[in-house]
Amino acid sequence: MRDASRSRGGSLSANPRRVALAVLRATKEGAVPEDILNRDGVMLSQKDRALASAMVYACLRHQSRLDSLLDGKLAQPGSTPSLVRMILRLGLSQLLFFDRLAHHAVVNETTELSKKLAPGREGLVNAVLRSFLADKEKGPYWPVELDGAGTPVARRLSVFYSYPQWMVEKFLDEWGFRDTRSFLVAGNRQTPPTIRVNTGLVERGLLAARLPFPSLPTKYSPWGLLPQDFAGHPDTWPGYHEGHFSIQDEASQVAGLLCGKPRRILDACAGLGGKGLALKALHPAAEVVALDISPGKLSLLREEARRLRLPGDIQTRQADVLTEKFRPSFDLVFLDAPCSGLGVIRRRPDIKWKKSEGDIASLAALQAGLLSSASKAVSPGGRLIYSVCTVTDEEGPSVARRFLSDNPGFSPAGDVPDALSDAAIAPGMLRFLPHRHGTDGFFYAVLERKGG
């Protein structure tokens, strides 16, 4: 089906609002926002691309709040076409969160956008946004759910901070009100990409001095830098093409502190290879075997290994961990399992709207199967690290505890570094949370096979 946001010649108009709307439409169909921004934002200036990106992420971060406000203005909210609602979200998000934009210009630009892409609805769009503009000039206004004292806490938090209500209820059950609210706030906070310095090629301080923006050393990772500004694309920064750094969240980087001194490493669900490549950089003499079910991801992994100029080869093989027949021949097996991704919402707010409560149970079952299968590759005395970039108990501690109960030949590792002690939740288990540690949400279980 031809995308209505594309011009007759097939290229996307160089209009940041039009690009932002195209990204939101593609995201609803399952695309990753940044991928579409990179594709459709090529005709934009750097300033306009930054504006398009900011508008996309504002709509995704605050979707429930925007919808609740819009529902209070629309005569028939349920009958509003999806495209018109997206256009209204786009306009309202600018009125709420973009003080530097001239608000009357926002209304006019959004009305023009609807005239081109949803003809016949521009009058509705104009009237709704002008009504909000009049409200804004009178003072702050809130979604109707926040005015009712009888509204359940989960509903109020869900609307104001824009998370699905099932997700808020789950966090409240597991953490209580204070931690839940802090997590929701942290998940809506813009976060610069975290740098992992390739210390085999450059020292952390030297790279920091070369970057075109201020950065600070990360707290937990000895290889990380945290930019203090949003500074464009990493591939435009000094040192990128020389392989001096990669982008990896600090919670993911600390895998390097948990692996001991391995000689043979199996990266069982390698994906794009972030952790496996980092381990190879830290242990250049180690043999690394990377498995993944996707040949495309393995191809990108090999490209990244070349960019980082890692010594030696990384063996890659397409394989399904669930059906693979492993022999106990690796002294480190790393399983970064597929998960709900709720720990990376601050970077990927679209995840909030792509997951359902039922996904958690099915993913936990998959993770348990992957962990059981991958464990067979661990040699006696070797180490098994299970990780997920999420924060639910079902996908983290529960999977690890069940595995230990079913596999008495494994036990929690006893040498988790003291520097990570404030993330420890049980022997051999760590959980990082955005509002507590300033990192993505992440869980590790560090386990050892007896014998050896």
Secondary structure, DSSP 8 states (H G I E B T S, - for coil): ---TTB-TTSSB-S-HHHHHHHHHHHHHTT--HHHHHHHHTTTS-HHHHHHHHHHHHHHHHTHHHHHHHHHTT-SSGGGS-HHHHHHHHHHHHHHHH-TTS-HHHHHHHHHHHHHHHSTT-HHHHHHHHHHHHHHHHH-----GGGT-TTS-HHHHHHHHHT--HHHHHHHHHHH-HHHHHHHHHHHTS-----EEE-TTTS-HHHHHHHSSS-EEE-SS-TTEEEESS--S-GGGSTTTTTT-EEE--HHHHGGGGSS-S-SEEEETT-TT-HHHHHHHHH-TTSEEEEEES-HHHHHHHHHHHHHTT-SS-EEEEE--TTT----S-EEEEEEE-----GGGTTT-TTHHHH--HHHHHHHHHHHHHHHHHHHTTEEEEEEEEEEES---TTTTHHHHHHHHHH-TTEEE-S---GGGGGGEEETTEEEE-HHHHSS--EEEEEEEES--
